[in-house]
Amino acid sequence: MASVASDVRSFSAGWENAFFALVRFSSRATGVLLANWAAGKRVHTFELHSLGISAFVDGNSKAVIYEDNKEEPAEVWDVKEAAGSDEFYKFYGFYDENRHFVKCVKEGREPTTSFRDAVKTMELVEKIYWAQI
């Protein structure tokens, strides 16, 4: 990643419980992180935007895809239907991620989510802590 600007805070606690960051990646993509464990409720949602397309994802319910600034969604995916299960560990992806990992170990392949990738994530976490505005 190229640069990070962040604000890491502690609200009514002896530890950091709120993380806000703007990240510019070397690909020139920009990421925004808003994570606050001191809030009244945490909702795990994602937004992805590119030229002519946007995705709004709530991992507990659905993904809504919009194209070309139209009011009606191009696609709506129900996460439980897509996963074929209403079990949280399945529709949230843990089951398939773990199966993929075990399969890769058995076949001697590197999994998509590897320790090499985890190192990059931890490097980003460090930058978020140290790049405070």
KOLPA-718099 format. One line per 5 residues: their letters; for each residue x, y, z of C-alpha. Coordinates in steps of 0.001 Angstrom, whole numbers, m for minus. Layout:
# residues N
A	X,Y,Z | ...
END
This chain:
# residues 133
MASVA	0,0,0 | 1144,3498,m685 | m239,5521,2235 | m2507,5465,5270 | m4214,8197,7302
SDVRS	m5971,6972,10427 | m7592,7802,13733 | m7414,5112,16429 | m9375,5955,19565 | m10367,4633,22963
FSAGW	m13923,5369,24065 | m14695,4613,27737 | m12089,1825,27799 | m8440,1273,28627 | m7733,18,25101
ENAFF	m8308,1089,21524 | m11836,212,20450 | m12458,2476,17455 | m10508,2410,14196 | m10972,4753,11247
ALVRF	m8625,4683,8252 | m8259,5899,4706 | m5862,3678,2743 | m4397,4364,m698 | m3061,1134,m2195
SSRAT	m210,885,m4712 | m2838,m105,m7316 | m4312,3404,m6746 | m7466,1895,m5235 | m8691,3588,m2059
GVLLA	m10080,1745,956 | m12035,3108,3912 | m12194,1319,7275 | m14752,2247,9924 | m14721,m134,12916
NWAAG	m16119,918,16279 | m16577,m1595,19102 | m17808,1135,21467 | m20917,1836,19377 | m24417,674,20268
KRVHT	m24322,m2072,17642 | m21836,m3256,15071 | m23121,m4058,11608 | m20638,m5866,9360 | m21176,m4300,5933
FELHS	m19043,m3672,2886 | m19214,m1286,m53 | m17291,m1801,m3274 | m17303,785,m6044 | m15743,963,m9500
LGISA	m16558,2648,m12796 | m20269,2125,m13442 | m20840,m462,m10704 | m21398,m568,m6935 | m21967,m3409,m4485
FVDGN	m23510,m3024,m1038 | m23000,m6162,1026 | m24454,m7149,4384 | m22905,m10518,5159 | m25892,m11459,7314
SKAVI	m28519,m10952,4643 | m27805,m9849,1076 | m25597,m8287,m1554 | m27102,m5629,m3812 | m25380,m4745,m7089
YEDNK	m26115,m1499,m8952 | m24932,m610,m12453 | m24788,2625,m14448 | m26414,4787,m11738 | m29799,3066,m12168
EEPAE	m32290,3126,m9283 | m33166,m565,m9549 | m30468,m3083,m8619 | m28936,m5151,m11414 | m28708,m8113,m9025
VWDVK	m29672,m9003,m5471 | m28122,m12047,m3836 | m29470,m13603,m660 | m26407,m14843,1247 | m28174,m17860,2750
EAAGS	m29568,m18887,m621 | m26165,m18427,m2284 | m24508,m20556,420 | m27262,m23152,414 | m27561,m22923,4205
DEFYK	m28950,m20772,6986 | m26161,m21868,9352 | m24012,m18820,10189 | m20689,m20645,9825 | m21722,m21681,6309
FYGFY	m23342,m18540,4898 | m20619,m16304,6370 | m17968,m18339,4568 | m16081,m19957,7458 | m17031,m23492,6404
DENRH	m15868,m23132,2805 | m12746,m21200,3802 | m11728,m23963,6229 | m12504,m26714,3686 | m10406,m24871,1089
FVKCV	m7512,m24569,3563 | m7565,m28284,4486 | m7819,m29302,816 | m4822,m27129,m76 | m2750,m28583,2772
KEGRE	m3598,m32109,1608 | m2690,m31224,m1998 | 445,m29253,m1113 | m937,m25997,m2569 | m934,m22538,m1008
PTTSF	m4481,m21534,28 | m6060,m18293,m1119 | m5927,m16991,2458 | m2386,m17886,3485 | m19,m16851,6239
RDAVK	1844,m14824,3586 | m1383,m12883,3037 | m1941,m12565,6804 | 1456,m10865,7124 | 283,m8189,4668
TMELV	m2866,m7697,6735 | m841,m7279,9926 | 1451,m4789,8164 | m1657,m2765,7295 | m2838,m2956,10921
EKIYW	556,m1625,12061 | 352,1231,9558 | m3145,2094,10787 | m1836,2317,14367 | 1183,4440,13416
AQI	m274,6701,10688 | m2647,8638,12911 | m3672,12134,11891
END
